[in-house]
Every structure is written in C-alpha cells, then in structure tokens.
Amino acid sequence: MNIEALFDSFGLQKNITEVKLKNIAKGNFIDCLNSIHLQSLFKELLSNNIAIHYSSLNFLYYSIVDIIDSLIEATGIDYNRFYNIALKNDLYICIKNNLEIFIEISYQYEYPNIAKDKIIIFIDKLIQIFNNEPKSIGIKLY
C-alpha cells in the first residue's frame, strides 16, 4: 500500500505527518461518509485487507444512566439491580421521545452540574416528562 500517494491525493500540506478526520471529511456522519477522500481511504484499506474498526457510544444513554446512578447514590437506597436496569431503559426511551424538552431542562438546570438546591426541581421536571409518556412505559413515578 502506498500511503504517501494516498495522502498526496488528499491535497494536504506537505508538513502534515498525520491525517485526521478533519483533514479528509467534515460535517455529520452521512456527510463524512460521502467524502471522496474518506471513500478513497476506505477503498485503499479494504483492497489491502486492512481491517476497519468502528465504535460508537450513546452519550444520551450514559447521561441518563448517570442521573439514575446519582439518585441511587444520593438516596442511599439499595435498589434491586433489575429495577435499576428497567428504570434506566424506561427513562432513556422517555427522554429520547422528548429530547427537546430534556435538553431544555438540562440547560435550565445546568446538568450535570446542578446546584444542590435545584436537584429536587430538576428531578420533578424529569418525573413530569416521564409521567406524561404513553402507558407503554413500564414504570410510573409517584
């Protein structure tokens, strides 16, 4: 594989020794996949039997997991692990269905750095979203 020729085809400055995504593709995920330079890189790698590994993290889910874990830690209550998983899953579905409202509330209360005197109000706002979800959600909060 002629990596230098590939890098040259990207039209990069000669002093660049390492190609980063920003050098060959810009925009959202689909825009990046449509980049001619990125497609050239994929073709070169695949034609030389070089494996491409991709991973993705769902930051929304992990933010929600963090909310539930923080609540459990703050209350000191030892909840059943299965209940925790179900609650996290239900809350994730609810928030995903009401993402704009969740983002608005998160900004309003500066999540994840919520002031101690505003935590209860933040949780109440989340409960309001949760309780307004259709009955397909398995858990109803007070």
Phi and psi in degrees as GROMACS dihedral restraints (atoms count N, CA, C in turn):
[ dihedral_restraints ]
;  ai    aj    ak    al  type     phi  dphi    fc
    3     4     5     6     1   -96.3    20    10
    4     5     6     7     1    90.1    20    10
    6     7     8     9     1   -67.8    20    10
    7     8     9    10     1   -34.1    20    10
    9    10    11    12     1   -64.0    20    10
   10    11    12    13     1   -42.4    20    10
   12    13    14    15     1   -63.9    20    10
   13    14    15    16     1   -39.7    20    10
   15    16    17    18     1   -62.1    20    10
   16    17    18    19     1   -49.1    20    10
   18    19    20    21     1   -60.8    20    10
   19    20    21    22     1   -39.9    20    10
   21    22    23    24     1   -61.2    20    10
   22    23    24    25     1   -36.2    20    10
   24    25    26    27     1   -66.5    20    10
   25    26    27    28     1   -18.5    20    10
   27    28    29    30     1   -78.9    20    10
   28    29    30    31     1   -13.2    20    10
   30    31    32    33     1    69.3    20    10
   31    32    33    34     1    32.8    20    10
   33    34    35    36     1   -82.5    20    10
   34    35    36    37     1   160.6    20    10
   36    37    38    39     1   -63.5    20    10
   37    38    39    40     1   150.1    20    10
   39    40    41    42     1   -66.5    20    10
   40    41    42    43     1   -23.9    20    10
   42    43    44    45     1   -82.3    20    10
   43    44    45    46     1    -4.0    20    10
   45    46    47    48     1   -78.6    20    10
   46    47    48    49     1   122.3    20    10
   48    49    50    51     1  -104.2    20    10
   49    50    51    52     1   -11.5    20    10
   51    52    53    54     1  -138.3    20    10
   52    53    54    55     1   126.5    20    10
   54    55    56    57     1   -89.9    20    10
   55    56    57    58     1   128.1    20    10
   57    58    59    60     1  -113.0    20    10
   58    59    60    61     1   161.8    20    10
   60    61    62    63     1   -53.3    20    10
   61    62    63    64     1   -42.1    20    10
   63    64    65    66     1   -60.4    20    10
   64    65    66    67     1   -21.0    20    10
   66    67    68    69     1   -79.0    20    10
   67    68    69    70     1   -22.2    20    10
   69    70    71    72     1  -124.2    20    10
   70    71    72    73     1   -11.4    20    10
   72    73    74    75     1  -156.1    20    10
   73    74    75    76     1   147.4    20    10
   75    76    77    78     1  -139.6    20    10
   76    77    78    79     1   158.0    20    10
   78    79    80    81     1   103.3    20    10
   79    80    81    82     1  -161.5    20    10
   81    82    83    84     1   -77.9    20    10
   82    83    84    85     1  -178.2    20    10
   84    85    86    87     1   -56.2    20    10
   85    86    87    88     1   -47.0    20    10
   87    88    89    90     1   -65.8    20    10
   88    89    90    91     1   -42.0    20    10
   90    91    92    93     1   -57.9    20    10
   91    92    93    94     1   -42.8    20    10
   93    94    95    96     1   -62.9    20    10
   94    95    96    97     1   -43.8    20    10
   96    97    98    99     1   -62.9    20    10
   97    98    99   100     1   -27.3    20    10
   99   100   101   102     1   -84.0    20    10
  100   101   102   103     1    -3.6    20    10
  102   103   104   105     1   -66.9    20    10
  103   104   105   106     1   128.1    20    10
  105   106   107   108     1   -61.7    20    10
  106   107   108   109     1   -39.4    20    10
  108   109   110   111     1   -65.1    20    10
  109   110   111   112     1   -42.5    20    10
  111   112   113   114     1   -67.0    20    10
  112   113   114   115     1   -38.7    20    10
  114   115   116   117     1   -63.1    20    10
  115   116   117   118     1   -39.1    20    10
  117   118   119   120     1   -62.6    20    10
  118   119   120   121     1   -42.6    20    10
  120   121   122   123     1   -61.2    20    10
  121   122   123   124     1   -48.0    20    10
  123   124   125   126     1   -59.0    20    10
  124   125   126   127     1   -45.5    20    10
  126   127   128   129     1   -60.4    20    10
  127   128   129   130     1   -43.5    20    10
  129   130   131   132     1   -64.4    20    10
  130   131   132   133     1   -45.7    20    10
  132   133   134   135     1   -63.7    20    10
  133   134   135   136     1   -47.2    20    10
  135   136   137   138     1   -68.8    20    10
  136   137   138   139     1   -34.9    20    10
  138   139   140   141     1   -71.2    20    10
  139   140   141   142     1   -16.0    20    10
  141   142   143   144     1  -106.6    20    10
  142   143   144   145     1    19.4    20    10
  144   145   146   147     1    54.5    20    10
  145   146   147   148     1    38.6    20    10
  147   148   149   150     1   -99.3    20    10
  148   149   150   151     1   125.4    20    10
  150   151   152   153     1   -72.1    20    10
  151   152   153   154     1   144.8    20    10
  153   154   155   156     1  -115.8    20    10
  154   155   156   157     1   124.5    20    10
  156   157   158   159     1  -111.2    20    10
  157   158   159   160     1   137.9    20    10
  159   160   161   162     1  -133.4    20    10
  160   161   162   163     1   138.3    20    10
  162   163   164   165     1  -137.0    20    10
  163   164   165   166     1   153.8    20    10
  165   166   167   168     1  -141.2    20    10
  166   167   168   169     1   137.6    20    10
  168   169   170   171     1  -110.2    20    10
  169   170   171   172     1   140.9    20    10
  171   172   173   174     1   -93.6    20    10
  172   173   174   175     1    93.2    20    10
  174   175   176   177     1   -64.9    20    10
  175   176   177   178     1   -30.3    20    10
  177   178   179   180     1   -62.3    20    10
  178   179   180   181     1   -47.5    20    10
  180   181   182   183     1   -59.9    20    10
  181   182   183   184     1   -45.8    20    10
  183   184   185   186     1   -68.3    20    10
  184   185   186   187     1   -28.2    20    10
  186   187   188   189     1   -66.0    20    10
  187   188   189   190     1   -40.2    20    10
  189   190   191   192     1   -69.9    20    10
  190   191   192   193     1   -41.9    20    10
  192   193   194   195     1   -57.2    20    10
  193   194   195   196     1   -40.9    20    10
  195   196   197   198     1   -63.3    20    10
  196   197   198   199     1   -39.0    20    10
  198   199   200   201     1   -61.2    20    10
  199   200   201   202     1   -50.1    20    10
  201   202   203   204     1   -63.2    20    10
  202   203   204   205     1   -46.2    20    10
  204   205   206   207     1   -61.6    20    10
  205   206   207   208     1   -39.1    20    10
  207   208   209   210     1   -65.6    20    10
  208   209   210   211     1   -39.7    20    10
  210   211   212   213     1   -64.2    20    10
  211   212   213   214     1   -43.5    20    10
  213   214   215   216     1   -63.2    20    10
  214   215   216   217     1   -43.2    20    10
  216   217   218   219     1   -64.6    20    10
  217   218   219   220     1   -42.2    20    10
  219   220   221   222     1   -66.7    20    10
  220   221   222   223     1   -35.4    20    10
  222   223   224   225     1   -82.4    20    10
  223   224   225   226     1   -23.8    20    10
  225   226   227   228     1    74.4    20    10
  226   227   228   229     1     7.2    20    10
  228   229   230   231     1   -83.4    20    10
  229   230   231   232     1   134.6    20    10
  231   232   233   234     1   -91.3    20    10
  232   233   234   235     1    89.0    20    10
  234   235   236   237     1   -76.1    20    10
  235   236   237   238     1   152.5    20    10
  237   238   239   240     1   -60.6    20    10
  238   239   240   241     1   134.6    20    10
  240   241   242   243     1   -59.8    20    10
  241   242   243   244     1   -39.5    20    10
  243   244   245   246     1   -63.5    20    10
  244   245   246   247     1   -40.6    20    10
  246   247   248   249     1   -61.1    20    10
  247   248   249   250     1   -42.3    20    10
  249   250   251   252     1   -58.8    20    10
  250   251   252   253     1   -46.0    20    10
  252   253   254   255     1   -63.3    20    10
  253   254   255   256     1   -44.0    20    10
  255   256   257   258     1   -64.3    20    10
  256   257   258   259     1   -42.8    20    10
  258   259   260   261     1   -63.5    20    10
  259   260   261   262     1   -44.8    20    10
  261   262   263   264     1   -61.3    20    10
  262   263   264   265     1   -43.6    20    10
  264   265   266   267     1   -64.4    20    10
  265   266   267   268     1   -47.4    20    10
  267   268   269   270     1   -62.9    20    10
  268   269   270   271     1   -43.1    20    10
  270   271   272   273     1   -65.3    20    10
  271   272   273   274     1   -38.4    20    10
  273   274   275   276     1   -60.5    20    10
  274   275   276   277     1   -47.4    20    10
  276   277   278   279     1   -61.1    20    10
  277   278   279   280     1   -45.4    20    10
  279   280   281   282     1   -60.3    20    10
  280   281   282   283     1   -48.3    20    10
  282   283   284   285     1   -67.5    20    10
  283   284   285   286     1   -39.5    20    10
  285   286   287   288     1   -61.0    20    10
  286   287   288   289     1   -37.6    20    10
  288   289   290   291     1   -74.0    20    10
  289   290   291   292     1   -18.0    20    10
  291   292   293   294     1  -129.8    20    10
  292   293   294   295     1    43.4    20    10
  294   295   296   297     1   -60.1    20    10
  295   296   297   298     1   -42.3    20    10
  297   298   299   300     1   -61.8    20    10
  298   299   300   301     1   -40.7    20    10
  300   301   302   303     1   -66.5    20    10
  301   302   303   304     1   -43.0    20    10
  303   304   305   306     1   -61.4    20    10
  304   305   306   307     1   -43.9    20    10
  306   307   308   309     1   -62.9    20    10
  307   308   309   310     1   -42.7    20    10
  309   310   311   312     1   -60.1    20    10
  310   311   312   313     1   -46.1    20    10
  312   313   314   315     1   -65.1    20    10
  313   314   315   316     1   -41.6    20    10
  315   316   317   318     1   -60.9    20    10
  316   317   318   319     1   -44.3    20    10
  318   319   320   321     1   -65.6    20    10
  319   320   321   322     1   -43.8    20    10
  321   322   323   324     1   -57.7    20    10
  322   323   324   325     1   -39.4    20    10
  324   325   326   327     1  -104.2    20    10
  325   326   327   328     1    10.2    20    10
  327   328   329   330     1    56.9    20    10
  328   329   330   331     1    41.4    20    10
  330   331   332   333     1   -60.9    20    10
  331   332   333   334     1   135.5    20    10
  333   334   335   336     1   -93.0    20    10
  334   335   336   337     1     4.7    20    10
  336   337   338   339     1   -99.7    20    10
  337   338   339   340     1    59.1    20    10
  339   340   341   342     1   -75.4    20    10
  340   341   342   343     1   131.7    20    10
  342   343   344   345     1   -61.9    20    10
  343   344   345   346     1   142.9    20    10
  345   346   347   348     1   -55.4    20    10
  346   347   348   349     1   -36.9    20    10
  348   349   350   351     1   -77.0    20    10
  349   350   351   352     1    -3.1    20    10
  351   352   353   354     1  -114.7    20    10
  352   353   354   355     1    -0.1    20    10
  354   355   356   357     1   -62.4    20    10
  355   356   357   358     1   -45.6    20    10
  357   358   359   360     1   -61.1    20    10
  358   359   360   361     1   -42.4    20    10
  360   361   362   363     1   -64.7    20    10
  361   362   363   364     1   -42.9    20    10
  363   364   365   366     1   -57.6    20    10
  364   365   366   367     1   -47.6    20    10
  366   367   368   369     1   -63.8    20    10
  367   368   369   370     1   -41.8    20    10
  369   370   371   372     1   -59.1    20    10
  370   371   372   373     1   -40.1    20    10
  372   373   374   375     1   -63.7    20    10
  373   374   375   376     1   -41.3    20    10
  375   376   377   378     1   -64.6    20    10
  376   377   378   379     1   -39.8    20    10
  378   379   380   381     1   -63.7    20    10
  379   380   381   382     1   -38.2    20    10
  381   382   383   384     1   -60.5    20    10
  382   383   384   385     1   -44.2    20    10
  384   385   386   387     1   -61.5    20    10
  385   386   387   388     1   -46.5    20    10
  387   388   389   390     1   -60.8    20    10
  388   389   390   391     1   -44.6    20    10
  390   391   392   393     1   -73.6    20    10
  391   392   393   394     1   -17.7    20    10
  393   394   395   396     1   -87.4    20    10
  394   395   396   397     1    -5.0    20    10
  396   397   398   399     1   -71.1    20    10
  397   398   399   400     1   152.7    20    10
  399   400   401   402     1   -57.9    20    10
  400   401   402   403     1   161.4    20    10
  402   403   404   405     1   -63.4    20    10
  403   404   405   406     1    -5.9    20    10
  405   406   407   408     1   -64.8    20    10
  406   407   408   409     1   -20.7    20    10
  408   409   410   411     1   -74.6    20    10
  409   410   411   412     1   133.6    20    10
  411   412   413   414     1   -77.5    20    10
  412   413   414   415     1   -22.6    20    10
  414   415   416   417     1  -122.1    20    10
  415   416   417   418     1   133.6    20    10
  417   418   419   420     1  -112.1    20    10
  418   419   420   421     1   133.1    20    10
  420   421   422   423     1   -98.6    20    10
  421   422   423   424     1   136.8    20    10
